[in-house]
Amino acid sequence: MVNTTKLSPLAVWALAAGGMVGGGIYTVLGVVIAVAGEWSWLSFLVIGILATTSAYSYVFLANTFNKKGGAFAFLEKVKDKNMAGNISWLLILGYVFTISVYAFAFGHYVAFAFHGNTWIIRLLAVFIVMALILLNLAGVGKLTKVEITIVSVNLLALLLLSLYGLSNWDTTQLVSGIEPKPIWSSLIGGAAIFMAYEGFQLLTYEYDRIKNAQKNFMPVLISAVIFVVVLYITVSLGATMLGGAIVMIDYKEIALSIAAGNALGQTGVILMTIAAGFATAAAINSTLFSTANLSKNIASKGELPKWFNKTNKNDVPGRSIVFLGSLAGVLAIIGSLSALVEGASLIFLCTFGTVNWIAYRESKSKRWVPILGLVLAILIAAVLIFRLVISKPVIFGAMMVVIILIVLGRPMLLNYRK
């Protein structure tokens, strides 16, 4: 079923902010503190600058080409079809990683509130993915008003938690139980959790639904990204004030529940569980819906097997939804949080760098914005690659094999399918 309802500026702002915060901060806070320590707030600022410049480039290109579809569509417009195909496959993989991270977070937060064990966590992760697969197959996957309500409550909960934490300011908590980190560790921390900012780009797939997009999209999206940057910084500081650095690291899968519990006891845990549960579920739903439709669009252009272009009686790409959702569910069970986050981060760094490069080529003014984004993307991607080579060589090797298979195997597969 095609949704023709236009998105108001307020709806676009809420969906953009929710797309980033929905699963991001719930999953990455402990990861970044483990890497950057007391400089975690700076990690969020540095990659926030990259996210802001990338948001500018995404909107600039969407307005220039007057076209939805994100990086794939932009590369098509500049007639780089081979690169468009490669990026599209990587993007889909990045979104699958992202869905699995959100399912991972859902399982941990809900299980923690009910003292569940490892098997309960896994069952909850599978349950939420399967439930949202069924919801999407029924043709009711995109519930904009419900998503906006969830986003609003989620943002309010995080803002209140961070402000309460900041009111208990104690800088010793930033290094409690850990060795102080050098300032340059903020770059490594930012590289490791870049995926926390990726959600805003889903709005480029809805470009044709945005009211007066040429006028409204740029200021609305940029303001949403800047708000999230500020929110992430305050949450990273406020939550650490409540829990302490070592606790945030030891309980990285549920760091915000620990902080809320220290603030309000069991009531805080329950409130944060509700916020995290709804936020991650909404993020899974939105990402699955958008990724399945992106797959359908790419398949219609011949860059994915036509199998992905098939729709069911509700006019939704059912095969894509089942395949992508099931793959994400499996990864949520067998994958580790840091590996999934870093894998997704590397893919989105490559994508954002590509979009900034296209924006630079197409711009006649303010070219410094996409150039800044491109330089930051290259720098942060290099740092992340170095980190993976040193600390996770097997995972890095597996990702390189996947990339090589995509670049070399994709044309062969598509030619065979013809």
N, C-alpha and C positions, 0 to 999 in steps of 0.2 A: 504494500500500500504506500503510495507516494504521499509524503507530507508536504502540503503546499502552504502551510501556515508560515507567515513571515516572522522572523526573529527581531524583536525590538532591541535597541541598544542595551537596555538593562539585561535582557535575556542573553545577549551575546557576551556581555561582561561576566555574568554569573557562570555561564557555561565554560568560558575560557578559564576563569579562576578555578572553577571546580575541576576542570580537566587536568589542571596541574596539581592542585592540592589533594584531589580526591584520593589518590593512593600514595602520592609522593612523599610527603613529610612523615606519614605513618611508617614507612618502610626504610627510609634512608638516614634518619637522625642518628641512630646508633652506629651505622656504618661510617658516616662522615666523622663522628667524634673519635672513633677508633683510629682514624687516619690523621685527622687534623687537630685533635685535642681542643685546646682553648681557642684555636683559630677557625673553628667550624663556621662561625658566623661570617667570616671572611670568605670561606669557600662558597657559601650561598650568595654572597655579594658578587664575587668574580664571575661565577657561572650565570648569575642573574643578569649581568651586563651582556653576556653572550646571548641569553634568551631574549633580552629586550631588542638587541640589534637584529636578531633573527626574526622576531615578530614583525619588526619594521619591514624587513625584506620580504617576508611572506605576504604581508598586506600590499606592499608596493607592487609585487608581481601579480597578485590576484586582481588588483585594480587596473594594472597596465594591460593585462590580457583579458580582463573581464571574464574570468573563467575559474570555476571551482576545480579541485583535484590536487592541490598541493604540489610537492616536488615533481611527481610524475607528469602532471599537466604542464608545469613550467618547462621541463626538459623537452617535452613534445613540442611546445611552442617555439623553442629555439632550435628545433630540428636535430636534437641529439637523441634519436630513438633508442640506440643501443644503451646509452647511459641511463635513459629513462627506464628501460627494462630492468637493468641491474639494480638501480636505486629502488624500484618498486618492490622487487623481491626482498631486498634487505629491509625495507620499511615494514613489510608484512611480518618478517621475522622479528624485527624490533617490537612491533605491537604484540606479537605472541608472547615474547619475553615479558613485556609490560603487564599483560593480562595475568600471566603466571605470578608475577610479583604481587599484584593486587590480591589474587586468590590466596597466595602465601600469607599476606598480611591479614586478610579476613579470617583465615583459619586460626592464626596465632592469637589475635585479639579476642575473638569470641571464645576460644578454648581456654584462654587464661582466666577469663571472668568466671568460668564454670569448673576450673581446676582440671581441665581435660589433659590427657596424655598425648604422646606423639601421634598415635593412630587417630585420635579425635581431631587433631589439627588437620591431618591429611584428608579425613572424611569430610570435614567442613570445607576445605579448599575445593574438593571435587564437587561437593553438593552445590556450592554457590555458582560454580562455572556451569554445571549441568542445568541448574534452575534458570540461569540467564540464557543459555542456549535455547531452552524450551520457550522462554518468553519471546525471544527474537524470532524463532520459527513460527510462533503464533501471530507475528506481525505487529506486536506491541512493544518492540524493543526500544523505540525512541520515545520516551515519555518526558517531553521537555519541561512541563510544569512541575512534575515530580522531581526531576533532576535539579531544577532551580531551588525548590524548597529544601532538598537535601543539602545542596551547596551552601545555602544561606545559614542553616543550622550548624553545619560543619565549620564554616568560617568563623561564626560567632563563638563556638566552643573552643577552637584553637586560639582565637584572639584573647578570650577571657583567661585561658590557662597560661598563655605567655605573659599577660599583664600581671597576673597573680605571682608568677615566678619572678618577674622583674622587680616586683615590690619587695621580694625577699633577697635582694641583691647581695651576693657574697662571692667575690672573685675566686676564692679558694675552691669553690665547687667546680670550676672549669677545669681544674687539674686534679680533682679529688681522686686519689688512688692510681693515678697514671703519671708517667714522666712528661714534663712540659715538652711541647713540640716547637720546632722552628717555624717562623712565619711562612716560609715557602711550602710547608706541608699543606697550607690552605689550597694550593693549586692541585696537589695530588688528591686531596679530599673532594674538591669540586669535580675533578675528572671522574672520580669513582661513582658519583651519584647524579650525574647530569640528567638522567632520565626523569628526575623529579620535576623538571620544567617542561617536558615535551608536550603536555596535553593541549596547549593552546592551538597547536597546528591542526587539530581535528576540526576547528571552526572553518578552516579554508575549504574543507570538503562540503561545508554548508553555505558556501559563498552566495549561491543563487537564492538562498532563503533569507538573507540579511536585508533588512529594510534600509534603502538608500546606502548601499554598501560603499559606494565611492566616497561618500561624505563621512559616514559613521564608523566604518570598520577600523581605520587607522587609530583614531584617538581612543576608541573603546578597548581595542586589543592591547595597545601599549599601556594604558592605565591599569588594565587587569594584570598584566605581567609585572609591572612595577609594584602593585599592591602585594602580589604573591612574594616578590623578592623581599619586601619589608616584613611580611608575615613570617616567612621562613627564618629570617634573621632573628626576629623577636622570639619565635618558638624555640629555636636552637639555644638561645641564651636563657629564656625563661624556664624551659623544661630542665635544662642542666642545673639551674639554681635549685630546683626542687628535688632532683634525683641524684645529682653528682655525676661526674664524668664516667667513673668506673661502672656505676650501676647502669647508665645508659648504654654502655658497651656490652656488659654482661647480659643485659636483657634487650638487646637491640631490636629483636623482632616485635617487642611490645613496649618500647621505650616510653611512649606517651601515656600508656596506662599506668606505668610505674610512677611517672611524674604526677599524674592526676590522683593516684592513690595516696601519694605523700602529701598532696594538698588537701584532699577531702575524704581520705579514707576509702572505704568500700563504695561509698556513694560516687566518689570521683572515678573509680574503676568502672562502675556500671555506666556512668554518663559517657566516659571516653570509649567504652566498648560499643555503645549504641552509635556514637558519632563515627567511630572507625568502621563499624560494620556497614552502616548505610553508605558512608563515603566510598569505601572500597568496592562495594557492590555496584554503586552508581558508576564508578570509574570503569569497572569491568564491563558493564552493560554498554556504556557509551563507546568504549574502545572496540569491543567486539562488533557492535553495530557498524561503526565507521570502517573498520578493517574489512569486514565482509563486503560492504558496498564498494570499497576501494578495490578489492580483489575482483569483483564483478566488472567494474569499470576497466580495469587493466586487462582482464580476459577479453572483454569486448573489443579491445584495441589489438588483440593478438599477442600480448606480452605475457599472458598466462594461458595454460591449457583451457580450452572452451568449457571443460568440466566445471570450472569455477563460475561460469556465466549463467548457469542454470538457476531459475527461480522456482519457488513452490507456488501453491495456490494463493498464498497471501502476498505474492509479489516480492518476496525477500529471497536473497541468495542462500537458500537452505544448505546446500552442500558446503559452501564456504564457511558458514556459521558453525556447522557441526565439525568440520575438519579443523578449523583454526581454534575453536573453543576446546575441543578434545586434546589437541596438541598442547595448548596452554595448561590444561588441567594435569596432564602427565608431567610437564615440567615443574608445576607447583609441588608435585609429590616428590620427585627425584632430585630437583635442583636445590642449590644453596642460595640464600638470599643475596649475598655479596656477588656471586657469580652471575646471577640473573640480572641484577642491577647494573653491574659493570658491562655485561654483554649488550644490554639495551642502550646504555649510555654511549658506548662506542658507535653503535649504529646511528643513533640520533645525532651524534657529533658529526659524522660523515655527511648525513643528510642536511643538517643545518649549514655546514660549510659549503655544500653544493648550492643551496638556495641563496646564500649570501654572495657567492661567486656570480650566479646568474643575475642577481639584483644589481651587482656592480657593473656588469656588462650592459645591462639595459638602462641604467640610470644616466641622467644628464645633470643631476644636481644631488647634493647630499651624498655623494659617493663614499664619503668617509664612514658613513654608518655601516654599509655592508662590508667595507674593507676591514673595519674594526671587528665585525663579526667573523669574517673569514680568518683573520690573523688569530683571534682567540680560539676559534674552532680547531685550527691546525695545531696551535700550542697545546691546548688541553687534550686533544686526541693523542698527540705525541707523548704527553705525560702519562695518559692512561695506558697506552701501548707499552711504554717502559715498565709501568707498574705491573701489568699483566705478565710480561715476559719474565720479570724477576720473581713475582709472588705466585702466579698461577700459569706456569708455562703450558700445562696440559690444556687448560681452557683456552688460552690464546691460540695454541696450535689447532684446536678444534674449530675455533672461529675462522682462522685463516683457511682451513680446508673447506669450510662452508662457503666462504667468499670466493675461493677459486672454483668450486663446483658451480656457483651461481654464474660467475663470469664466463666460464668455459662450457658448462653443461646446459645452461639455459637455452642458448641458441640451438643446440643439438636436440634438446627435448622438444622445443617448439617446432622445429623442422620435422621431427619424427611424427609429431601429432598431426601435422598437415597431411 
